[in-house]
Amino acid sequence: MTRRPPDFQDPDEVLAFIDGIRARNQAMVDRYERFAAQAGGLTGVGFSTDGGVRVEVDENGQVSIVDITDAALRHGTLLAGMVLGAIREAQAARALKLAELGTELGTGRTLDLVREAIPEHVRDTVDQRRATRW
């Protein structure tokens, strides 16, 4: 579908059209600035299935904290998997927070796309933890 340019009859119509473009652009800039301000400090937290490992990712999605209880240390070779699972959960939690924020600011289907990209078992775990902790 080809859009036809408006057929302006009067210079005031041109100015009103340009003002409309300017207002829409300013609204987009305002939404972006709100998103950037709110997203700047978003972190994510994840846990191993038994709660013995706690991982936090920072505002850049990088692992910033790994807490391992003495009981979890006794899991030996299973510990690596526990840590990786907690990292995945923390990153998914942060991604979902960002997507929800984006959706609130009018970015369309962002939340649906992010939810679809996260493995179902990780997404379900994050949803369950959010329902009880956040």
N, C-alpha and C positions, 0 to 999 in steps of 0.2 A: 504494500500500500504506500503510495507516494503522497507525502504531505504537500499540500499547496501552500505557498506563503500567503499570509493574510492580505486581503485587499483593502489597504488603508485609504480612506477618503479624506482624512484630515490629519494634519501634523500632531494634534493632540492624541489621536488614536495610536500613532507611532510611539509617542512618549509613554502612554499608558501601557502599551505592549512591552516596552523596554523596562518600565518600572516593575511589571509583573515578573519578567525574567530575573531582574535584580533581586526581588523579594524571594523568589523560589531559591535562587542561589544562596542568599543569605541564610535562609532556613536550613539548607543542607549544611552550610558551614557551622551554624549553631548546633545542629544535631551531632556533627562530627566532634566538635569541641566538647560537648557534654559527654559523648562516648569516651573520648580520650581521657577526660578528667576522671570519669568513674572507673574506667578500665585500668588505669595506671597502677592501682595497688591490688588488683585481684590476684589472689593466690588460690591454690587448691590443696586439699588434704586427702590422703588416702591411707588405708589400713590393710594389713594382711587379714585373711579370713578369721584368724583367731585373735586379732587385735594386738598381737605382740610386736608388730612393726608399724610404725607411723612415719609417713613421708609427707613433706610439704614441698610444693613447687612455688617458686616466686612469681613475680609479675611477668617474667619473661618465659615462664614455663620450665625453668631449670630447677633441678632438685636443689633445695636449700637446706633442708633438715631431714635427717634420717635418725629416728629413735628406735632402738631395738631393746626389748626387755631381756632380762637374764633368761627367762623361760624360753623366749624365742631363740636365743643363742644355742639352746640345747637341741634344736631341730637339725643341726649339722648341715648336711647337703641340701636339705629342703629350704634352708634360710634364703638362698639366692632367689629362688622362685617366689618366696614370700615378699622379699624386697621389691622384686620386679612387679609383682602384682599390685603392691601398694603404690609404686611409682605410676603405673598405668591408671590406677584409680584417681590419684591426685591430679594427673594431667587431664583426665576426662572431666573431673569436677571443675577444674579451672576453665576448660573449653566450654562446658555447658553454661557456666556463669557468664562468660563473655558472649556466648550466643544469645542467652536470655536478655542481657543488657542491650545487645544489638537489635533484638526484636522489639524491645520496649521503645527504642529510638527510631523504629520504622525502617529496618533494613530488610524486610521481607521474610523469606523462608529460612533465614540463617539457622535458627534453632532446629528446625526439622532436618536440615542438611547435616548439621553437626551431630545430632542424635543418631542419624542413620550411619554416620562414619565411625561411631564408637561401637566396639563389639557389644552385643546384647548383654552378655553376663556382666561386663564392666558397667555398662549403663544402668542395669538393674540394681547393682550394688550401690552405685552413686545415688540413685533415686531413693533407695531405702535409707541410706545414711542421712540424706538431706531431709527426709521426712521425719527422722527422729532427732536430728541434731541442729538443723538450721532453722 
